Amino acid sequence: MKFALVNPAWSFEGSTYFGCQEPHYPLELLFAFDKIKQGGHEPILIDAQVEKLTTAQVRQRLDEFHPNFLVIPTAPSYLFWRCPPPELRVPRQWFAELGDGAVKVAIGPHPSATPAATLRKLNCDVAMRGEPDETLVQLASRPWTEIDGCCWKDENGEHLSPSLAVADMRSLGTLSFENYNVEAHEHRHHVFSGAGRGAELEFARGCPWSCTFCNKTLFRNKFRERDVDAVLAEVDNLVARGVNYIYWIDEIFGVGKNVRRLLEG
């Protein structure tokens, strides 16, 4: 099976979105890419935001690839799943202009919180609740009723899963970034001035506390660390490509048992 993982060219015109509007690494798609490949399937990852691609240009690539599944997130990278654009204008447009022939799959905070509304508003076929790193590949081989967080619609109506996918962070191996245009990514956190090649990485996911103001119950909830050596290898891969600044997207960096080892590495 072929999976097209597409990060749209996000537009925030007229939006009430208050997050950073610069491109960020779509880590959820990068992790899913590797899992799909490990599962014996063929993925393609297109970051239209960092490559400044239009829907017509992406459509041309997809016409050559012939995907069975088209996956589009409803927020610009894991970094902003907690504070995404509230509206679905961009993913709706991209599904409409790219979606002929492939099963349209939405991932992100919107399908996690309101899968039925997401299915209707995006006119997509599948809405994945929770963290999709390991569940997207299962769409090709498992009954959808057995996949955590898998919601879909068909001629019999809507099928909504009460469960939420939670990724095994220890199973997320080292990202090689061979499938990503690292050199085109120049954004660094706003407190740093000057030019540089920035990147975002993830060591741990979730938080051990339960503050009432924090949206953590639907995804990125339970605190989990990745393998230190796998993450250090990612750092090496990025440094070899010229990256000189790394921003950790962890909800709460520094509370885990292995952070000191990571920093010493």
PEPE-V446453 format. One record per run of one state. SS is the DSSP state (hx for helix, st for strand, lp for the rest). FROM is the first residue (numbers start at 0). TO is the last residue. If there is no record, write none. Layout:
BEGIN
ss = (SS;SS)
from = (FROM;FROM)
to = (TO;TO)
END
This chain:
BEGIN
ss = (lp;st;lp;hx;lp;st;hx;lp;hx;lp;st;lp;hx;lp;hx;lp;st;lp;hx;lp;hx;lp;st;lp;st;lp;hx;lp;hx;lp;st;lp;st;lp;st;lp;hx;lp;hx;lp;st;lp;st;lp;st;lp;hx;lp;st;lp;hx;lp)
from = (0;1;7;26;38;41;47;51;54;65;68;73;77;80;88;98;102;107;108;113;114;122;125;128;129;130;135;140;143;146;149;154;156;159;164;165;168;171;181;184;197;201;203;205;223;225;227;240;244;248;258;264)
to = (0;6;25;37;40;46;50;53;64;67;72;76;79;87;97;101;106;107;112;113;121;124;127;128;129;134;139;142;145;148;153;155;158;163;164;167;170;180;183;196;200;202;204;222;224;226;239;243;247;257;263;264)
END
